[in-house]
Amino acid sequence: MKSSDVLRYYLREDVMEKLLSGGKNREYAVRYNDKFGKRPTSFQYKADIERAVKSGATSIHISEERWKNPLLLSTEMKKEDLTSLRDGWDLLIDVDCKYFDISKVYTKLIIDRLKYEGLREFSVKFSGGSGFHVLIPYEGFPSEINGKDINSLFPDAAMIVSIFLKDSLKDKIGEILQKDYGIKKISEIFNMKEVDLYTEGEFDPYKVIEIDTILISERHLFRMQYSLNEKKWLVSLPIDKDKLEEFRLEDANPEVVNTKIDFFDLKPSKDEAKRLFLDSYDHSAQEPEKVEKEVEHKVYNLPLDEAALPPCMREINKGLSDGRKRSVFILTNFYRSIGKNKEEINSLLISWNQRNKPPLKENYIKQQLDYAFSGKSYPPPNCDAAGYYKYFNVCFPNETCKLIKNPLSYYIRLKGGQKYRKEKNNKASDSNV
């Protein structure tokens, strides 16, 4: 697309109005082809947009978080500072797939699921590439969850809802893809080997489509409505969610786009999304056990050597401000897997908790230990488990990490010695540790 065409599109009065719409108290960012401009940025007038596009802007991005003053944001701010400055947040579900038609099918499933959960006021837009964005506005959220202010639960609550939707829709999208396309055609579309489309012997639709969780982090941005996509030069176009199946790629051609729909023009009733959040949190409470039951597990009898811990465990042990409760689950199962008893683990967790900012209530740790020891032993979550290590920034893999799928496997490699090699010869591999 010629720079003159880009400029002509953005200088349309109706387009500039929509680029400003919904942007109040949000952080903007301008992209110039392959790099972003200075942040934070805030647009208030059409003249702000005009200056940016005349300087070579190719797309405009915006935050899902709302701020009391976005111009006060900085990279040096701690989590508690961001929470204090945050004035709310919308839930943005980013459907990521390289194949447009499959993206559309999956987005329709998300729309239907949200309606089933009682939502009416949410919006959908084409990303400008091959995926879609679904926005659930903050005004429909419950005021609190489990006694915590909903504003303070970003990005945790957004991640929990996203995981719930993924898990809820996995079987359905899997059935549709196999019925309408078939494994052979899917492998051809995505240039993948058929065997790579399976996880533990079952077709895994999330090998080819995903709800992108990278967006679910503080100060992350998404493409603004009516902004262009530099890869395909199509418009990130809001669409009628009830007419998704009618949408075609040519509808997003900047030469024919009309701006009648606004992505942010939503007026939900209070607590409209409450059921969705409650169902998601109920699911989250069950998910760790579900994940761990999928793998065979053996308890080892190994000494605790902090120098041999995997990088993620060493990061966790430094103390955290985010991911503390999930880390109780991780540490409990890790220590139990190497043979530590309840009293030993309690002592280790209490010592670790003193380094957290702020520390968890000791009664919470006791309750989690009591629950863990009321049943079978399970390993910690796998390295790529959604919502864990990578999500709260403790995953810094080294060379050994490339050889394993679970932090327990890392430790066994360094401390298990001949015992580990013997069990490995007996088919106790990383995949079922």
Beta strands, then each sheet from edge to edge (+ up, - down):
strand 1: 26-32
strand 2: 35-36
strand 3: 59-67
strand 4: 86-89
strand 5: 91-96
strand 6: 123-126
strand 7: 132-136
strand 8: 144-145
strand 9: 148-149
strand 10: 198-199
strand 11: 202-203
strand 12: 210-211
strand 13: 221-223
strand 14: 238-239
sheet 1: 2+ 1- 3+ 4-
sheet 2: 2+ 1- 3+ 13-
sheet 3: 12+ 5- 7+ 6- 14+
sheet 4: 8+ 9-
sheet 5: 10+ 11-
end
